[in-house]
């Protein structure tokens, strides 16, 4: 009986979220949402305009922190190994290195979008 109640509860929450998502968005979209490109470039202008390097920096930082999540994902299963302290030390080293890199980028002004 509990399996059926869990299944029913999951379906009810899913349906509730689906119905809310239809009523929540804006009904009058602005011109930026109606344009074919949401990247901020004029689709009718020159196609040879240079990209901002800050855009690539933010994209690379996003990929770095996305990879951090992929590296730390198996951590709960790894703590059940014979030597969980080694796993925790390696995980702490990864987090400390990424935190130091983020602090360095922040202090260098690499995260500031506008100059």
Secondary structure, DSSP 8 states (H G I E B T S, - for coil): -HHHHHHHHHHHHHHHHHHHHHHHS-SS--HHHHSS--SS--TTS-TT----HHHHHHHHHHHHHHHHHHHHTTHHHHTTSS-HHHHHHHHHHHHHHHHHHHHHHHHHTTT----
